[in-house]
Amino acid sequence: MENEEGKTSIAIDKKKKKKDKKIKNKNKKNAKPSDIVSCIAFLSKDQKCSSKREQIYSDDESSEDSDADDISYKRKKRNKKKDKYMINSIFQNEKKNKKIISEDLIISDDKKYIYEDELNIEKTDSIILNGKIYNDVGTLELHIFNYDESIFNIYDDTIIDNYPLCMDIVNSSYYKNMNLVAIGTLDKNIGLWDIHSMDSLEPVCYLGNQGSAYDDAYSNGKKKKKKRKVEVEPAEPAQEMQEVKEVQEESQNNETENGKDEAVAYENVTIGDKPSSHEKKKKKKKFKNELQGHTDSVTCINISKIIPNLLCSGSKDHTIKLWDLSSLQILHTFDFHNKKINNLNFHESDTNLLLSTSSDKTLKIYDIRKNQVGLDIELDSTPESTIWSKANDYTIYSTDIHGYINKIDIRNAITTPSSFSNKNNIVKFKAFDTSCISLLNLECNTNLGLAGSEDGIIKAFDFSKFSENEHPPLIYTRNVKKNLFFMKDNTDWPHVVFFGCDNLYDWDLKECEEISKHFKL
């Protein structure tokens, strides 16, 4: 009898432990991920303004005894890994240093420190910025990057007002020769942060805040402590047209001052001719200090390379807004999607073209001078990453949540939208078993396509052979063994790409024999 009771008790204990284990695993699975590099931006050494930060010296080192030439020597050099499957990070092989001046216990773990002898950015350095999401806080991190000297260092970071979701670099010529980065966060605001004054813990200004224009925020070179948010009434269509003309004139003036031979300008501007559904909605009461902008999370940002004071932003509120960075005000709102905006990209050579994708499974192309969709493409699945081809001006590459990569040809559809059909103009192939989270078409070789899945598989394809009858050949596969959230290339060292995982990582494609040989890097 006692044996039977004992067996019953053991069986109950096993069932309880099994149940507890299932609950534990379920909780672990449903837990929110932490330490996510959610977005990356690159500032080239040619665009970079000089840092205003003064060199700081340690207790055992005076300014008189220090030699400026020693700064580059003291900067940590990145160790090259022999194992090709290893992934390089600024946090790997971190060594203790007697010159550590602070450890940020709020946003950092034991791997991250600020070094006193790394506080200068040199002329030959590029800057990599990334937004990072921790359990309870969002940060902006700045890194020094110089492949000629094998340098990849953490430089500075700051806590920002919310979780960062997207970012892009603002052209320095519009803001007293300062380097700013536009950051969209989980809330509805877009802040402009001064890269060289990150200690301020607040942005220079917010888009949609007329009272916080950059010239007002900086008085005699000093930043004001508080920025007053002013109510702005929505502009009438005629006012919108006038604002766009002012943007055109300012762009022409700025480019003339910079010594450019030709200035890019709008022609036959017609923004605001027809009211969008967004403008038809019932106007809500405006309260003092309310920013004029999105009403939900800002999910994507892109700044025009041709007219660099034009910024577009997409949001979870389904809208796309076109901004004038010189006035911080909205030029126009496009409201043609039914769900969250996933991607926005200005065309790199055509001034007026803008593409957008959304969770409503559509890709739309606009002429930004007009309040209408020039081309509306229905996709088979929810898009993840969408980019313009670097080899062909009117080819688009798009990935989706089911692991497919699509090639979309819009050459004839630009002039004759009715000629477009999914059957004739879209070809696709399955690249991954999971969602293809990011896609790059690299400048070092425009046929090189680099795609990454959410589970950290990176694949290099040859896009020169991408047609209905032929899928692009797979040249190389790499498993970074980490969840991947973002990938970014750069113009200074186009053979180097950056991965946003739990930290920021880099990969020199020249070190991969298969890729280097096939694409002749």
N, C-alpha and C positions, 0 to 999 in steps of 0.2 A: 504493500500500500504506500509505504514511504517512498519506494523507488518510483512508483507511478507519479506521485505528487512532485518528486524531484524532476522527472522528465518533463512534466507539464510546465513546471516553473522555468526550466531551461528553454523550452520551446517559446514560452511567452517572452522571455528576455531576448531571445534571438529576433523574434518578430518586432519587438520594441526598438532594438538597436538598428534593425533594417529600416524601420519606419523613420527613426531619427536621422539615419544616414541619408535617406531620400529627401527629407525635409531640408537637411543641411545642404545637399547638392543642389536642390531647387533654389534655395535662398542664394547660394553662391552663383548660380546661373543667372538669376534675376537681379543680382547686385549691379549697381551702376559702375561702369569702368572708370578707373582713375588714371591720372598721368597720361593724358591724350594730347599729342601735338596736332591741333585741329586745323591750322593754316600756316602757310609759309610765304614770305615775301623776300625779294632779293633787291639790294641796292648796289649797283655797280660802282667800281672805283672812280669812274669818270663822272658819275652823277653825284657822288658823295661830297658833301660839304665838310670842311674841317671841323673837328670836334672842339667844343668850347671848354671842355672839362680840363681843369688844371691838374698837373701831375701831383700825386700824393706820395709822400715819402714815409717810410717806417721809422720806428723809434731809433734804430741803429743806423739810419741812413739820412743824412741831411741833404738839402737841395744843393749845397755847395759841393759836397763830395760826390754827388750822383752825376753820372754821365748820360746824356740823352741817347748816345749811341748804344748804351747797354739795354735799352728798353726792348728792342727787337730780340736781343740775345736772351733776355729773361723770359720772354713769352713762351708758354708751353708749346712744344712741337708735337704734332700728331704722329704717333707711331704707326708705320705701315704694317698691316697684318699679313703674315705669310699664308694663313689659311684663307683661301678665296671665298669660303662660306661664312667667314666672320664678317660682321658689319661694323663699320667704324663709327664711333660716337665720341663727342666731346667729353663724355662722362666716363669713358673707359680708361683703365689704368690711372685713375686719379691718385696723385701722391700727396701726402701731407706736406705742408709748407709752413715754415716758421713765420712767414709773412702774411698768413691769413688774417684779415682784419675784421671779417664778420661772417657769421653763418646765419642764413635766414631760416629760422625755425618754423616760420608760419607756412611758407610755400615750398620748402625744400626737404629732401631727405639727406642722409649722411653722405651722399655722393656729390653734393653741389656746394661749391664755395665761391666766394668772391676774392680774387687775388689782388693784392696791392700793386704788384709789379705788372699788371696787365691793363692799366687804366688809360692807355693811349691807343687811339686808332691812327694808323699810319696811312700815308697817301696811297700806298700800293695795296692796301687792304680793301676787300669788299665786305659788305655787311649782310648777314642773313638774320631776318627777324622771324620769329614764330610765336603764334598764340598757343598757350598751353592751358589745359583744363585739369585741375586737381579735384579732389572730392568736394571741397567747399569754397574754392576760389579760382579765379582766372588770372593768368599773368601774361605779360608781354616780355619775351626774352630776345636779347640782342647778342649776336655772335660775330666774332672777327673771323674772316675767311681769306686765306692766302695760300693757294696751292703751290706757288713758286717757292715759298718758304716752308711748305708743309705745315701750315698753321690753321687750326680750326679750334677756336677758343670761345668759352663763354665770356662776355664782356659786361653785360648789365642786365637787370630785369626789374620789373615793377609790377605791382598788383594793379589790375584794372577793374573797372566798376562792375563787370559781369563776365560770363564765359565768352571768350572770343570765338567766333565762327568763321570769319573771313577777313582778309586784309589786302591792301595794295598800296604801293609807294606813290606819293604825290610828287609831281615835278617841282623841284626846288625853286625854279625861277619865279613862281607866283607868290612866294611867301618869304620875302626878304632873304633869299638865298639860304633858306633853312630846309632841312630834310624832315618831312612829315610822313607819317603812315596813317592811312584811313583804316579804322577797325570797326567791323560790324559785330555786334554781340547778341547774346540771347534775348536781351531786351530790345526795344525798338530804335535805339539811338545809334548813330555813327559818329565816333569821336576821331578827331585829328590829333595825333600824338607827336610831339617833338622828339625825334630820335636821340638828340644830344642833351635833352633835359628830362630824362625819364624819372629822375628823383622827385619830380613835382607831384607824382602820384595822381595826376589828373590831366586830361587832354587839354590842348591849347583851346579847342572849341568843339562844338558839335555842329554837324550839318543841320540846317533848318533853324539855327539860332542866329537871328539877324544881329543881336546885340553882342555877339561873341566873335565877330570877324577877327581875322588874325591881326590886322593893324591895330585893332582896339585892345586885343588881348596882350599885345606887346607894346609897352609904352617906354620909350627911350631905352629899348633893349631889355627891359625888365618885365617879367610876366606878372600880371595881376593875380592876386590870391583867389579872387572869386570872379565868376563870369555870370553876368545877368542874362537870364533867358527872357526873350521878348516875344510877345504874341505877334504872329504874322498872318494877315488875312490872305486867303488864296487869291492868286493873280487871275485876272480876266484873260481871255484868249488874246486880246490885243496886247496886253501887258506881257504875256508870255512871248509873243513874237518880238517885241521890243527887247526883252531880256536876252533872247537868243542872238539878236543882232549885236547887242552890247558884248556878248561873249565872243562873237566873231571879230569885232573891232579890237577887243583886248588881246585876243590870240594873235592878231596881225601885229599889234604894237609890240607885244612881248617877243615875238619871233624876229621882228626887225631889230629890236634892241640886242638880241642874242647873236646878231650878225648873220641870220639866215637869209638866203636869197629870195626864197618864196615863202609866203605865209599861207597856211591852209585855212579856208573859210567855208562857211555854209553858203549854199546858193539856193535861191528860191525857197527860203524857209517857210514852212507851212504848219509848224507845230501849233496845235490849238485850233485848227480850222473846225474840227468836229469834236464835240464833248464826248469823253469816254464814259463808260458806265460808272466809273469811280466818281466822276464829277457830277453825275446825275443823282447819286445817292443823297439822302437827306443830310444836310450839314448839321454836325453836332456843335453844341455850344463850346466856344473856345475859352479856355481859362488862361489867366495870366501865367507866364513862365512856361507855357506848353510849347514843346518843339513841334515844328511842322515837318512831318516825315512819315515813316511807316508806323503801323499800329501793332505790329508783332515782330518777332525775331528777324534780324537781318541775316540772310543765309548766304548771300554772295555779293561781291563787289568787283568792279572792273573799271579801270581808268583808260581812256583812249590814248594810244601812243601817238596819234596824229594831232589831236587837239587835247593836250594834257590837262586842261582845266575842266574837262568834261568827265564826270564820274557817273556810272549807273549802278544802282543797287537793287537787289531782289530780296523778297521777304516771304515769310510764312503767311503774310496777309494777302498773297496772290498777286501783288502789284510790283511793277518795275518803275523806278523813279530815276529821272535824268537830272543831275545836279550841276550847277555852275560853282566850281570850287572858289572862284574869285569873290563871289558874294555869299557863298554857303547856302544858296537858296535853290529850291526846286524849279527846274525849267518846265518839266512836264511829267505826267504820270501815265504809264501804259497799264491798262487793266484788261488783258485779254486771256489770261490764264484762270483756271478754276481751282488750282491747288498751289502748294508751295513752289516757289521758284528754286530750281536746283543749280542752274548755270547761267552766266551772262558773259558774253565776249564781244567786244568791239572788233571789227575787222582791222587787220594790221595795215592794209593799204587803201581800202575804200573808206573814205571819211564817214559815210552815212549809214553803213551797214552795222547792225547789231543783231546777235542771235540770243535766244533764250530757250531754256528747257524747263519743264515743270513736272511735278509728280502727277499731273493730269495726262501724262504720256503724249505730250506734244512738243515739237520743236518749232519755234516761230522765228521768222527773220523780218526785221523792221527796217524801213528807211526812217531814220530818226527825225527827219524833217517833217514827217507826216504822222498823223494819229491814226495809223492803220497798220494791219499786218500785211506785209508784202508776200509772204509765203508761209503757209500753215501746213506742217507735216505731222501726220499721226504716226506714232511709234508703236512697236509691238509690246514694249515693256517700259517700266519706269526708268528714265535715264539717270546715270550716275555722273559721268564726266564727259564733257563735250568741248571740242576744240576745233579751231580752223587748221587746215593742213598748211604746212610750211612749204610744201612742194607745189601745191596748186591752190590758187586764190579762191576758187569756188568749189572746194571739196571740204567736207566736214567729217570728222571722226567722232563717234559717240559710243559710249559704253552703257551697259544696263545692269540691273540687279540680278539678272540670270547668267551673267558672265559673257555676254555677246559683245563683239566690237562691230559697229556699223560704219560703213563708208557711204556718205551721202553726197551725190553729185547734183549741184544746183546751178550749173553753168547756164543752161537754157532757161531755167525757171526764174532767174533774176529778171529777165525781160518779159518772159511769157510764163507766168505762174501756172496757167492751165496745162502746160506741157509736162508738168511734174507728175510722176506716178511712183508709188513705192516699189512696184515690180521692176520698173526700168531704171530707177535712179538710186535705189538702195541695195547694197550687197552686204552680207554679214556672215560672220563665222563665230563659233563658240570657242572662246579662249580659256575660260575657267569654269569650274563647277560651282563656284560661289560668285558673289557680286564683284564686278570689276570696278573698284572704287576710284581709280585714278588712271589717267592716260596722258602721255607726253609724246610730242613729235619734235625731236631734237634738232637744233641748229647745226650741230657738228656733222650731221648727215641727215638730210631731210627725208630719207627713206627709212630712217630708224624710228620705230615706234616702240615705246616702253610702256607696258601695261602692268598694273598691280591689282591684286585681289585683296579683299578685306582680311584674309587669313595670312597675308604676308608673302604670297608667291609673286615674284616679279618675272615677267617674260619680255624678251626682246624679239620683235618681229621685223621683217623686211617688207615695208608697205609698198615697195615698187611693184610687187607682184600681188596685187589685191584687186581681184575682179570676180565676176560672176562665176567664171569657170576655174578660178585658181585662188586659193586662200593664201595669205602671206606666210612664207616659211618661218618657222620658229628657229631662231638662231641660238638662244640661250635661255635657261631657266635658273632662277635663284630663289631660294627659300630663306627669308630673313628671320624666320622663326619668331615673328612678333606680329601682332595685329597692325595692319597698315591703315592710316586714315588720310594721308595726303602725300603727293609727290610734287617736286618743284625742280625745274632746271634753272640755268643762269647764263648770262651772256659773256661774262669774263672768262670763265672756264667751261665752255659748252659741253665738254665731255664728262662733267661732274653733275650728279643729280643728288637731291636731298629727299630723305624719307621722313615723314612725320609718323612716328610710332608712339612708344611711351616716352621717348626722347627724340632729339633731332639727330639723324644719322646721315652720312654721306657715302657715295659710291663713285669711284673713279672708273669709268667704263674702259679706259685705256688699259687698266690692269686686268681686264677680262680678255684673255687671248682670243676666244671665239668671236666676241663682238668687235674687238679692235681689228682683227684680221678681215672679217667679212665686210665691215663698213669702212675700212681703211682710215681709222681714226689717227 
